[in-house]
Amino acid sequence: MTYTFYKYQGTGNDFILIDNRQLEFCKNNTKTIKLLCNRRFGIGADGLILLEQHDTLDFKMVYYNADGNESSMCGNGGRCIVAFAHFLGIINNSTQFMAVDGEHKALIEDDIIKLKMQNVPEVSLFDTHVFLNTGSPHHVQMETNLAHLNVKKIGSQIRHGEPYNALGANVNFVTKNNESNFSVRTYERGVEDETLSCGTGVTAVAIAMHAIGETEKNLITLETEGGKLQVSFENNNSEYQNIWLIGSANYVFKGEIVC
Ligand SMILES: N[C@@H](CCC[C@H](N)C(=O)O)C(=O)O
């Protein structure tokens, strides 16, 4: 079968998007999805996302990492699929859609997509790092020399080591620039490399920095290798609520694949 694919990126986290409302895409073929995401033998992407129909909401998002496996929530992918649904004419400037971690609301203002994330009821603090789940599991640790850090090597060791082991976690390294601005580099599980930006990752970083007292702000700017993102939230009795991930999401190109 021939499918039209669309390439989108959100602060350099790039995705193949496919309109699968007819449920024709070979979604259980891990090898094919991995090949499509390969940067030398395929289209090249950090992940592949299917837009499918949902009974009560505007659409459903199905997310696969570049390794071909379906995974947990992707924040940048969530912002990209909203831009894609808008391009397809499925939605206007606001939407409610289903993802693997539940319902999400989103708002569109030009190329800025504001995505509401699930509440975060628990943030685990350790001497060296913070662990929390923002739709995907995230290890967050502060670093003084972010620019020279070997993110792939150290991130991989942490992702595969105790206590994460085979299930793994995404690993975020952070430097504080000021009360409301932090720089972040992320090693992504399922891509098994550093990506230019991770949406659930910067969300985790903003909340972690608040939880450990590095900031009292509730609107944080995160500088990633692929650009700026913003995260806003409320903290009520140690649960983080009303969390929004804000940033650009853009169409790159389209093409055809046969599989
Ligand atoms: N790029 C993502 C996170 C995608 C999921 C992650 N790789 C995992 O498997 O946990 C984002 O923008 O949130």
PDBQT file of the ligand as one rigid body, heavy atoms in Angstrom, charges set to zero:
ROOT
HETATM    1  N1  LIG A 301      10.068  12.984  22.597  1.00  0.00    +0.000 N 
HETATM    2  C1  LIG A 301       9.199  12.811  23.636  1.00  0.00    +0.000 C 
HETATM    3  C2  LIG A 301       9.189  11.633  24.527  1.00  0.00    +0.000 C 
HETATM    4  C3  LIG A 301       8.869  10.362  23.751  1.00  0.00    +0.000 C 
HETATM    5  C4  LIG A 301       8.744   9.143  24.625  1.00  0.00    +0.000 C 
HETATM    6  C5  LIG A 301      10.054   8.683  25.152  1.00  0.00    +0.000 C 
HETATM    7  N2  LIG A 301      11.086   8.497  24.189  1.00  0.00    +0.000 N 
HETATM    8  C6  LIG A 301       9.824   7.412  25.971  1.00  0.00    +0.000 C 
HETATM    9  O1  LIG A 301       9.737   6.311  25.394  1.00  0.00    +0.000 OA
HETATM   10  O2  LIG A 301       9.668   7.519  27.183  1.00  0.00    +0.000 OA
HETATM   11  C7  LIG A 301       8.573  14.046  24.187  1.00  0.00    +0.000 C 
HETATM   12  O3  LIG A 301       8.607  15.077  23.510  1.00  0.00    +0.000 OA
HETATM   13  O4  LIG A 301       7.960  13.998  25.249  1.00  0.00    +0.000 OA
ENDROOT
TORSDOF 0
